[in-house]
Amino acid sequence: MSALEVPAVIAGSVPVGRLARALAEAGLRTRYDGDRQAIVIELQARRNVADALVGMAWFNGLSQSERTYWLEAADSAAPADAWRAFQSGIPGP
C-alpha cells in the first residue's frame, strides 16, 4: 500500500477533521501522525493493481483481431485504454 504525505501547512486553515472527512468521502483512508504533524493518506492502490492485472490477463487472452478492435475502439495503442473501453460497455466484435 502506498502513502502520500500531506504536511499540515499545505492543509492551511482547513481543520484536520474536516480534511479527513473530505478525503474519506473520496474513498481515501486517513490517519493523523502527530509526530510529524502530517496527514497520511493511504491510497487504495490494491484495487488499482488488481484491476490492472485482470486487464492484462484479458488483453493477453484476446486474438490479434480482437486486440485490434479494442485498441481502435479506445482510439489508442495502449492496452490499458483498450481495457477501459471494454469496461465502459462498448459492444464487442
Beta strands, then each sheet from edge to edge (+ up, - down):
strand 1: 3-7
strand 2: 29-33
strand 3: 38-42
sheet 1: 1+ 3- 2+
end
